[in-house]
C-alpha cells in the first residue's frame, strides 16, 4: 500500500481497520463525524438554524443566522441507503428528491 503522496508505503494498522488517521492509528467515530460528516453537511447546506434558550435564531458576528449540521451522526446514512435501494427501478435519477 502506498501513501497518499506516492512516497514510502503507508503504515498498515495492526488492527486492519478501514478508517485510519494519517498516522495509521484508528479513527474514532467522533472524529469522523466532526471532521468530515458535519463539514460536508455545512458545505452542502444540510443545516438547521441555531436557536437560543428562548427559541430565537442566533446570529453570527456578521448578523447572519448561525447554522448547525442537521444530522448529528452517521446513522441517518443507513436510512437513506435503505430508502434508496428499496425504490422502484428507474425512480432514482440525478437531481430527483427522495
N, C-alpha and C positions, 0 to 999 in steps of 0.2 A: 504494500500500500504506500503510495507517495503522498507527501504533504501537499497542502494547497498550492504552495509556491513552486512546486516541482523540485524542491531540494531534497534533503535527506528523507528517508522513509518516515512516515508518521508513526509515532509510537502506538502500538496496539494495546488496548486496555486488557488487563488480566481478567477483567470481568466480562469481556466480549459484549459490551453494551452498544446499543445503536446510537445513543445521543452522548457524544463526548465533547468536552471543552477543547480549546486549542492546545491545552497541555496534556490531553489524553486522559483526564480524570472524568468521572461520570458527571453528567449534567443533571442538576436537580430539577424536579418538576417546577418548583417555584421560579427558578431562573429561566426556564423555557417560557413559562407564562409571562413573566415580567419583561424579559429582554426581547422576546420575539412576538408572542401572541398579542400582547397589549399594544406594542408598537405597530404591528400590522393592522389592527383594528383602527387605531388612531389615524394611520396613513390612508386607509380606505374609507374613512367616515362612518365606521360602525361604532357609533358613540351615543352616549346619553348625557344630558346636562348634569353638572354637579349642583346639588341643592344644599342650602344651609339647613340648620335645625328647624327653621320656620317653613321650610319647603320652597323657599325662593331661590331662583338661579344665582349661582356665584359667578362673578365676573373676574377676569384676569386683570393684569396691570394696564392692558390696552383697552379695557372696557368691553372686551368680547366675552361671551359666555364661556365659562370653564367647562371642558368636556372630559369625560372619562370613557374608557373602553366599555362597551355594552356587555360583553361576556367576561366573567371573571376567570373561568378555567377552560380547559380543553374538552371537557365532557360534552359540550354542545356540538363539537365536531362529529361525535358519534351519531347524534340525532340527525344532523344534516346529511351525513353519508347514508344513513338508513333511509331517509326520505328520498334521497337521490336514487338509490338502487331499486326502490320499490315503485318508482314512477313507470307508467306505461312506456313502451319503446317509442322513441322518437319525440316524446313530450319534453325532453330537456334539450335546449339548444342555446347557443350563445346569446346572451342578453335576456333570456327568459327569467322570470322570477319564480322561485318555487312556491 
